[in-house]
Amino acid sequence: MTSVNQVWRVGPSVSADGFPVKHAFQLANLGAKGRFDLLSGQSFSGPSGAIRGGDSRTKKRNIRHGFTFIAFCQVSAYAIDIVGWATGLKLGSESKGVT
């Protein structure tokens, strides 16, 4: 997958219980949708397909750094899990009579 569909709302209306409030059915509200290309970092919106967004190199770099950070977190979590597993085995073998 290299692109995702996106929708957005006009205005920050939220009800007291935290749910979005229904907005007016005007053209600006009904046309608030588009497609975001994950590889180029550009957003295409509206019936004309106009390109929105800024420097795609900056967005690509931010996306790459985001993926790198996520991968780092996953590898770290795996390593911590293995250490915890090994510690549990060690402590379990030293605990006589405890099940």
Order of alpha helices (4+ residues) and beta strands (2+ residues): beta-alpha-beta-beta-beta-alpha
